[in-house]
Amino acid sequence: MAETLSLTGANGVSEIHIETGLLDRAGAVILETFSPSRVHIVSDSTVAPLYLEKLEKQFSLPVTHTVIPAGEEHKQLSTVEGIYHDLLTAGMTRKD
């Protein structure tokens, strides 16, 4: 069963896709929704070993990633700063 939730915020509408097996076609869904020239995936140290490589392989364009430590104690501004640093290093723009 597939479900899409739409969230409206100050910057527009965001869609959240919920579906069994979505990871197998997540790359296609992302490319249908956006027109990136590269992709950057942010994951944590628990999820990344399980799914990161599978997701990265779904793209034919450059893919980089940031893996942050798992846990509530890492949800802080210094972690966000590290993500921004990685995004800048990868040359990401608002289109990516």
DSSP file (Angstrom, degrees, kcal/mol; ACC not computed):
  #  RESIDUE AA STRUCTURE BP1 BP2  ACC     N-H-->O    O-->H-N    N-H-->O    O-->H-N    TCO  KAPPA ALPHA  PHI   PSI    X-CA   Y-CA   Z-CA
    1    1 A M              0   0    0      0, 0.0    19,-0.6     0, 0.0     2,-0.4   0.000 360.0 360.0 360.0 127.7    0.0    0.0    0.0
    2    2 A A  E     +A   19   0A   0     17,-0.2     2,-0.4     2,-0.0    17,-0.2  -0.818 360.0 178.5-104.3 142.5    1.4    3.4   -1.0
    3    3 A E  E     -A   18   0A   0     15,-2.7    15,-3.2    -2,-0.4     2,-0.5  -0.999  13.6-158.9-142.3 141.8    0.6    6.6    0.7
    4    4 A T  E     -A   17   0A   0     -2,-0.4     2,-0.4    13,-0.2    13,-0.2  -0.988   7.1-161.5-122.6 126.1    1.7   10.2    0.2
    5    5 A L  E     -A   16   0A   0     11,-2.7    11,-2.9    -2,-0.5     2,-0.5  -0.887   7.5-151.2-103.9 135.4    1.4   12.8    2.9
    6    6 A S  E     -A   15   0A   0     -2,-0.4     2,-0.5     9,-0.2     9,-0.2  -0.930   8.9-167.6-109.1 127.2    1.6   16.5    2.0
    7    7 A L  E     -A   14   0A   0      7,-3.1     7,-2.9    -2,-0.5     2,-0.5  -0.958   8.2-152.0-115.1 126.8    3.0   18.9    4.5
    8    8 A T  E     +A   13   0A   0     -2,-0.5     5,-0.2     5,-0.2     2,-0.2  -0.860  26.0 160.3-101.8 126.9    2.5   22.6    3.9
    9    9 A G  E >   -A   12   0A   0      3,-3.2     3,-1.6    -2,-0.5    -2,-0.0  -0.645  57.5 -77.6-130.1-172.3    5.1   25.0    5.4
   10   10 A A  T 3  S+     0   0    0      1,-0.3     3,-0.1    -2,-0.2    -2,-0.0   0.772 128.8  46.1 -61.6 -28.0    6.3   28.5    4.9
   11   11 A N  T 3  S-     0   0    0      1,-0.3     2,-0.3     3,-0.0    -1,-0.3   0.201 122.5 -88.9-103.6  15.2    8.3   27.5    1.8
   12   12 A G  E <   -A    9   0A   0     -3,-1.6    -3,-3.2     2,-0.0     2,-0.4  -0.806  65.9 -28.0 118.6-158.7    5.6   25.4    0.1
   13   13 A V  E     -A    8   0A   0     -2,-0.3     2,-0.4    -5,-0.2    -5,-0.2  -0.832  45.4-165.3-105.7 135.4    4.5   21.8    0.1
   14   14 A S  E     -A    7   0A   0     -7,-2.9    -7,-3.1    -2,-0.4     2,-0.4  -0.951  11.6-145.4-115.8 139.1    6.6   18.8    0.9
   15   15 A E  E     -A    6   0A   0     -2,-0.4     2,-0.5    -9,-0.2    -9,-0.2  -0.874   5.4-160.0-106.7 137.9    5.5   15.3    0.0
   16   16 A I  E     -A    5   0A   0    -11,-2.9   -11,-2.7    -2,-0.4     2,-0.5  -0.974  11.4-151.3-115.3 120.8    6.4   12.3    2.2
   17   17 A H  E     -A    4   0A   0     -2,-0.5     2,-0.5   -13,-0.2   -13,-0.2  -0.799  12.0-174.1 -96.2 130.0    6.1    8.9    0.4
   18   18 A I  E     +A    3   0A   0    -15,-3.2   -15,-2.7    -2,-0.5     2,-0.3  -0.986  23.8 136.7-125.0 120.6    5.3    5.8    2.5
   19   19 A E  E >   -A    2   0A   0     -2,-0.5     3,-1.6   -17,-0.2     2,-0.2  -0.945  55.5-106.0-165.4 137.7    5.4    2.5    0.7
   20   20 A T  T 3  S+     0   0    0    -19,-0.6    -2,-0.0    -2,-0.3     0, 0.0  -0.509 109.6  11.9 -64.3 130.1    6.6   -1.1    1.3
   21   21 A G  T >  S+     0   0    0     -2,-0.2     3,-1.3     1,-0.0     4,-0.4   0.588  82.9 137.1  79.3  10.7    9.7   -1.6   -0.8
   22   22 A L  G X>  +     0   0    0     -3,-1.6     3,-1.8     1,-0.3     4,-0.5   0.826  60.6  69.1 -60.6 -32.2   10.1    2.0   -1.7
   23   23 A L  G >4 S+     0   0    0      1,-0.3     3,-0.8    -4,-0.2     4,-0.4   0.841  89.7  64.0 -56.1 -32.8   13.9    1.9   -1.2
   24   24 A D  G <4 S+     0   0    0     -3,-1.3    -1,-0.3     1,-0.2    -2,-0.2   0.739 119.8  21.9 -64.9 -22.4   14.1   -0.3   -4.3
   25   25 A R  G <> S+     0   0    0     -3,-1.8     4,-2.1    -4,-0.4    -1,-0.2   0.134  86.3 115.0-130.7  20.2   12.9    2.6   -6.4
   26   26 A A  H <X S+     0   0    0     -3,-0.8     4,-2.6    -4,-0.5     5,-0.2   0.882  76.0  56.6 -60.2 -39.9   13.7    5.6   -4.3
   27   27 A G  H  > S+     0   0    0     -4,-0.4     4,-2.4     1,-0.2    -1,-0.2   0.916 107.9  47.5 -58.4 -44.2   16.2    6.9   -6.8
   28   28 A A  H  > S+     0   0    0      2,-0.2     4,-1.9     1,-0.2    -1,-0.2   0.903 111.3  50.7 -64.7 -41.5   13.5    6.9   -9.6
   29   29 A V  H  X S+     0   0    0     -4,-2.1     4,-1.5     2,-0.2    -2,-0.2   0.913 111.3  48.7 -62.9 -42.1   11.0    8.7   -7.3
   30   30 A I  H  X S+     0   0    0     -4,-2.6     4,-2.6     1,-0.2    -2,-0.2   0.920 112.1  47.9 -63.5 -44.2   13.6   11.3   -6.4
   31   31 A L  H  < S+     0   0    0     -4,-2.4    -1,-0.2     1,-0.2    -2,-0.2   0.791 109.9  53.1 -70.2 -27.1   14.5   11.9  -10.1
   32   32 A E  H  < S+     0   0    0     -4,-1.9    -1,-0.2    -5,-0.2    -2,-0.2   0.826 116.2  40.0 -71.1 -31.9   10.8   12.2  -11.0
   33   33 A T  H  < S+     0   0    0     -4,-1.5     2,-0.2    -5,-0.2    -2,-0.2   0.846 124.3  26.1 -87.3 -37.6   10.3   14.8   -8.4
   34   34 A F     <  -     0   0    0     -4,-2.6    62,-0.1    -5,-0.2    61,-0.1  -0.706  62.7-138.4-121.8 170.4   13.5   16.9   -8.8
   35   35 A S        +     0   0    0     60,-0.3    -4,-0.1    -2,-0.2    -3,-0.1  -0.519  39.3 170.6-126.5  63.6   16.0   17.5  -11.6
   36   36 A P        -     0   0    0      0, 0.0    60,-0.2     0, 0.0     3,-0.1  -0.334  35.7-155.2 -76.5 156.4   19.3   17.3   -9.7
   37   37 A S  S    S+     0   0    0      1,-0.3     2,-0.3    24,-0.1    59,-0.1   0.527  87.3   6.2 -99.2 -12.4   22.8   17.3  -11.3
   38   38 A R  S    S-     0   0    0     23,-0.2     2,-0.4    55,-0.1    -1,-0.3  -0.963  72.1-135.4-159.2 164.7   24.1   15.5   -8.2
   39   39 A V  E     -b   63   0B   0     23,-2.6    25,-2.4    -2,-0.3     2,-0.4  -0.968   7.3-164.8-130.3 141.4   22.7   13.9   -5.0
   40   40 A H  E     -b   64   0B   0     56,-0.4     2,-0.5    -2,-0.4    25,-0.2  -0.992  11.7-157.9-126.6 124.0   23.9   14.1   -1.4
   41   41 A I  E     -b   65   0B   0     23,-2.3    25,-2.5    -2,-0.4     2,-0.5  -0.859   1.2-160.1-105.0 131.3   22.5   11.6    1.0
   42   42 A V  E     +b   66   0B   0     -2,-0.5     2,-0.3    23,-0.2    25,-0.2  -0.954  26.5 150.7-111.3 125.6   22.4   12.2    4.8
   43   43 A S  E     -b   67   0B   0     23,-2.4    25,-2.8    -2,-0.5     2,-0.2  -0.844  38.3-110.8-140.9 175.2   22.1    9.2    7.0
   44   44 A D  E  >  -b   68   0B   0     -2,-0.3     4,-2.9    23,-0.2     3,-0.1  -0.683  35.7-101.0-111.2 171.9   23.1    8.0   10.4
   45   45 A S  T  4 S+     0   0    0     23,-1.8    -1,-0.0    -2,-0.2    22,-0.0   0.593 120.0  49.6 -70.6 -10.6   25.6    5.4   11.5
   46   46 A T  T  4 S+     0   0    0      2,-0.1     4,-0.4     3,-0.1    -1,-0.2   0.857 118.8  34.5 -88.7 -43.4   22.9    2.8   12.2
   47   47 A V  T >> S+     0   0    0      1,-0.2     4,-2.0     2,-0.1     3,-1.1   0.866 105.7  68.6 -81.4 -39.0   21.0    3.2    8.9
   48   48 A A  H 3X>S+     0   0    0     -4,-2.9     4,-1.9     1,-0.3     5,-0.5   0.875  96.0  52.1 -54.4 -46.7   23.9    3.8    6.5
   49   49 A P  H 345S+     0   0    0      0, 0.0    -1,-0.3     0, 0.0    -2,-0.1   0.801 115.2  44.7 -62.3 -24.6   25.5    0.4    6.7
   50   50 A L  H <45S+     0   0    0     -3,-1.1    -2,-0.2    -4,-0.4    -3,-0.1   0.850 134.2   3.7 -84.6 -36.8   22.1   -1.2    5.9
   51   51 A Y  H  X5S+     0   0    0     -4,-2.0     4,-2.0     2,-0.1     5,-0.2   0.594  98.3  90.5-131.6 -15.8   20.8    1.0    3.0
   52   52 A L  H  X5S+     0   0    0     -4,-1.9     4,-2.8    -5,-0.4     5,-0.2   0.923  92.6  45.8 -59.3 -50.2   23.3    3.7    1.8
   53   53 A E  H  ><S+     0   0    0     -5,-0.5     4,-2.0     1,-0.2    -1,-0.2   0.901 111.2  53.4 -61.8 -41.3   25.0    1.7   -0.9
   54   54 A K  H  4 S+     0   0    0      1,-0.2     4,-0.3     2,-0.2    -1,-0.2   0.898 113.3  43.5 -60.2 -41.3   21.8    0.3   -2.3
   55   55 A L  H >< S+     0   0    0     -4,-2.0     3,-1.6     1,-0.2    -2,-0.2   0.917 110.3  54.6 -71.9 -43.5   20.4    3.9   -2.6
   56   56 A E  H >< S+     0   0    0     -4,-2.8     3,-1.5     1,-0.3    -2,-0.2   0.874 101.6  59.3 -57.6 -38.6   23.6    5.3   -4.0
   57   57 A K  T 3< S+     0   0    0     -4,-2.0    -1,-0.3     1,-0.3    -2,-0.2   0.614  90.6  71.8 -68.0 -12.4   23.7    2.7   -6.8
   58   58 A Q  T <  S+     0   0    0     -3,-1.6     2,-0.4    -4,-0.3    -1,-0.3   0.530  87.3  76.8 -82.0  -5.3   20.3    3.9   -8.1
   59   59 A F    <   -     0   0    0     -3,-1.5     4,-0.1    -4,-0.2   -31,-0.0  -0.861  56.1-165.0-110.9 140.3   21.7    7.1   -9.5
   60   60 A S  S    S+     0   0    0     -2,-0.4    -1,-0.1     2,-0.1     3,-0.1   0.359  75.8  74.1 -98.0   3.4   23.7    7.6  -12.7
   61   61 A L  S    S-     0   0    0      1,-0.1   -23,-0.2   -25,-0.0    -2,-0.1  -0.661 104.0 -64.7-109.6 169.6   24.8   11.1  -11.6
   62   62 A P        -     0   0    0      0, 0.0   -23,-2.6     0, 0.0     2,-0.4  -0.250  52.9-168.5 -58.7 134.6   27.4   12.0   -8.9
   63   63 A V  E     +b   39   0B   0    -25,-0.2     2,-0.3    -4,-0.1   -23,-0.2  -0.992  10.7 171.8-127.8 131.0   26.4   10.9   -5.4
   64   64 A T  E     -b   40   0B   0    -25,-2.4   -23,-2.3    -2,-0.4     2,-0.3  -0.804  12.6-160.5-124.5 171.5   28.1   12.0   -2.1
   65   65 A H  E     -b   41   0B   0     -2,-0.3     2,-0.4   -25,-0.2   -23,-0.2  -0.990  18.3-147.7-152.8 160.8   27.0   11.4    1.4
   66   66 A T  E     -b   42   0B   0    -25,-2.5   -23,-2.4    -2,-0.3     2,-0.6  -1.000  13.5-162.5-126.6 128.1   27.3   12.4    5.0
   67   67 A V  E     -b   43   0B   0     -2,-0.4   -23,-0.2   -25,-0.2   -25,-0.1  -0.957  11.1-166.6-112.6 117.5   27.0    9.8    7.8
   68   68 A I  E     -b   44   0B   0    -25,-2.8   -23,-1.8    -2,-0.6     6,-0.0  -0.691  32.3 -92.4 -99.2 154.6   26.3   11.3   11.2
   69   69 A P        -     0   0    0      0, 0.0     2,-0.1     0, 0.0     5,-0.1  -0.370  44.8-114.6 -63.6 143.4   26.6    9.4   14.5
   70   70 A A        +     0   0    0      3,-0.1     3,-0.1   -26,-0.1     2,-0.1  -0.450  69.0  70.5 -74.5 151.0   23.3    7.8   15.6
   71   71 A G  S >  S-     0   0    0     -2,-0.1     3,-1.7     1,-0.1     4,-0.2  -0.110  83.6 -93.6 119.4 147.9   21.7    9.0   18.8
   72   72 A E  G >  S+     0   0    0      1,-0.3     3,-2.0     2,-0.2    -1,-0.1   0.812 115.1  68.6 -58.9 -33.7   19.9   12.0   20.3
   73   73 A E  G 3  S+     0   0    0      1,-0.3    -1,-0.3    -3,-0.1    -2,-0.1   0.661  95.6  56.5 -65.6 -13.5   23.1   13.5   21.6
   74   74 A H  G <  S+     0   0    0     -3,-1.7     2,-1.8     1,-0.1    -1,-0.3   0.406  76.6 100.0 -97.9   1.4   24.2   14.2   18.0
   75   75 A K    <   +     0   0    0     -3,-2.0     2,-0.3    -4,-0.2    -1,-0.1  -0.618  62.5 111.4 -86.4  80.6   21.1   16.3   17.2
   76   76 A Q  S >> S-     0   0    0     -2,-1.8     4,-1.6     1,-0.0     3,-0.9  -0.924  83.8 -95.1-147.9 168.3   22.9   19.5   17.6
   77   77 A L  H 3> S+     0   0    0     -2,-0.3     4,-2.6     1,-0.3     5,-0.2   0.816 118.1  60.8 -60.9 -32.8   24.1   22.5   15.6
   78   78 A S  H 3> S+     0   0    0      1,-0.2     4,-1.7     2,-0.2    -1,-0.3   0.848 104.1  50.8 -65.3 -31.6   27.6   21.2   15.3
   79   79 A T  H <> S+     0   0    0     -3,-0.9     4,-1.9     2,-0.2    -1,-0.2   0.913 110.4  48.5 -68.6 -43.0   26.2   18.1   13.4
   80   80 A V  H  X S+     0   0    0     -4,-1.6     4,-2.7     1,-0.2    -2,-0.2   0.891 107.9  55.7 -62.6 -39.6   24.3   20.4   11.1
   81   81 A E  H  X S+     0   0    0     -4,-2.6     4,-2.4     1,-0.2    -1,-0.2   0.903 106.6  50.4 -59.1 -41.9   27.5   22.4   10.6
   82   82 A G  H  X S+     0   0    0     -4,-1.7     4,-2.2     2,-0.2    -1,-0.2   0.885 109.4  50.5 -63.7 -39.3   29.2   19.2    9.5
   83   83 A I  H  X S+     0   0    0     -4,-1.9     4,-2.4     2,-0.2    -2,-0.2   0.939 110.9  48.9 -63.5 -46.6   26.4   18.4    7.0
   84   84 A Y  H  X S+     0   0    0     -4,-2.7     4,-2.6     1,-0.2     5,-0.2   0.899 109.4  53.1 -60.1 -40.8   26.6   21.9    5.5
   85   85 A H  H  X S+     0   0    0     -4,-2.4     4,-2.6     1,-0.2    -1,-0.2   0.935 110.2  47.1 -59.3 -46.7   30.4   21.6    5.2
   86   86 A D  H  X S+     0   0    0     -4,-2.2     4,-1.9     1,-0.2    -2,-0.2   0.883 110.9  52.3 -63.6 -39.0   30.0   18.3    3.3
   87   87 A L  H  <>S+     0   0    0     -4,-2.4     5,-2.4     2,-0.2     4,-0.4   0.922 112.2  45.3 -63.0 -44.3   27.3   19.9    1.1
   88   88 A L  H ><5S+     0   0    0     -4,-2.6     3,-1.3     1,-0.2    -2,-0.2   0.917 111.4  52.2 -65.1 -43.3   29.6   22.8    0.2
   89   89 A T  H 3<5S+     0   0    0     -4,-2.6    -1,-0.2     1,-0.3    -2,-0.2   0.857 108.8  51.4 -60.4 -35.6   32.6   20.5   -0.4
   90   90 A A  T 3<5S-     0   0    0     -4,-1.9    -1,-0.3    -5,-0.2    -2,-0.2   0.523 114.4-119.0 -80.1  -5.7   30.4   18.4   -2.8
   91   91 A G  T < 5 +     0   0    0     -3,-1.3    -3,-0.2    -4,-0.4    -2,-0.1   0.770  49.9 173.9  75.6  25.3   29.5   21.6   -4.7
   92   92 A M      < -     0   0    0     -5,-2.4     2,-0.2    -6,-0.2    -1,-0.2  -0.352   9.7-171.5 -69.1 146.0   25.8   21.1   -4.0
   93   93 A T    >   -     0   0    0    -55,-0.1     3,-1.2    -2,-0.0   -55,-0.1  -0.703  44.1 -90.0-124.2 179.6   23.3   23.9   -5.0
   94   94 A R  T 3  S+     0   0    0      1,-0.3    -2,-0.1    -2,-0.2    -1,-0.0   0.747 125.0  59.3 -64.4 -22.6   19.6   24.4   -4.3
   95   95 A K  T 3         0   0    0      1,-0.2   -60,-0.3   -61,-0.1    -1,-0.3   0.691 360.0 360.0 -78.1 -18.7   18.8   22.4   -7.5
   96   96 A D    <         0   0    0     -3,-1.2   -56,-0.4   -60,-0.2    -1,-0.2   0.445 360.0 360.0 -88.3 360.0   20.6   19.3   -6.2
